[in-house]
Amino acid sequence: DRPGILNIIANEFEKLQLKLINAKISTLGERVDDIFFMTDRDGLAVHESNHEKIEQAIEKALALTGD
């Protein structure tokens, strides 16, 4: 896990008009598990049709940090 990566991911979510409500991050050795709790801009559950865009946003954030 790199310093600032959560902020970069949150910024990518914001570009998709998603609100990051909470994040659970755990690191064990080389393995990192991240769970993001988010809503759409109206506070509603994120629709399944957005899942691919969210995945791409996370991948973009990781690429920006070199992970």
C-alpha positions as CSV (number, residue, x, y, z in Angstrom):
1,D,0.0,0.0,0.0
2,R,1.4,3.4,-1.0
3,P,0.8,6.6,0.9
4,G,-2.0,8.6,-0.7
5,I,-3.4,5.8,-2.8
6,L,-6.8,6.0,-1.0
7,N,-7.0,9.7,-1.8
8,I,-6.2,9.0,-5.5
9,I,-8.9,6.2,-5.6
10,A,-11.4,8.5,-3.9
11,N,-10.7,11.2,-6.5
12,E,-11.4,8.7,-9.3
13,F,-14.7,7.8,-7.6
14,E,-15.6,11.5,-7.3
15,K,-15.2,11.8,-11.1
16,L,-17.8,9.1,-11.4
17,Q,-20.1,11.1,-9.1
18,L,-19.8,8.5,-6.4
19,K,-19.4,9.3,-2.7
20,L,-16.9,7.2,-0.7
21,I,-18.6,6.6,2.7
22,N,-16.1,4.3,4.3
23,A,-13.2,2.1,3.4
24,K,-11.8,-1.0,5.2
25,I,-8.2,-1.6,4.4
26,S,-6.2,-4.6,5.6
27,T,-2.6,-5.5,4.7
28,L,-1.0,-8.9,5.4
29,G,2.4,-9.2,4.0
30,E,2.2,-8.5,0.2
31,R,-1.6,-8.9,0.2
32,V,-3.9,-5.9,0.5
33,D,-7.7,-6.2,0.8
34,D,-9.7,-3.0,0.3
35,I,-13.4,-2.8,0.7
36,F,-15.1,0.4,-0.4
37,F,-18.5,1.5,0.8
38,M,-20.0,4.1,-1.5
39,T,-23.2,5.6,-2.8
40,D,-24.2,7.6,-5.8
41,R,-24.4,11.4,-5.6
42,D,-28.0,11.1,-4.2
43,G,-27.0,8.7,-1.4
44,L,-28.5,5.7,-3.1
45,A,-26.9,2.3,-3.7
46,V,-24.5,2.1,-6.6
47,H,-26.2,0.4,-9.6
48,E,-24.6,-2.8,-10.8
49,S,-24.1,-1.2,-14.3
50,N,-21.5,1.0,-12.7
51,H,-19.3,-1.8,-11.4
52,E,-17.1,-2.0,-14.5
53,K,-16.5,1.8,-14.4
54,I,-15.5,1.5,-10.7
55,E,-13.1,-1.3,-11.5
56,Q,-11.5,0.8,-14.2
57,A,-11.2,3.8,-11.9
58,I,-9.4,1.7,-9.3
59,E,-7.1,0.3,-12.0
60,K,-6.4,3.8,-13.2
61,A,-5.6,5.0,-9.7
62,L,-3.2,2.0,-9.2
63,A,-1.5,2.8,-12.5
64,L,-1.0,6.4,-11.4
65,T,0.8,5.3,-8.3
66,G,2.9,2.6,-10.1
67,D,1.2,-0.3,-8.3
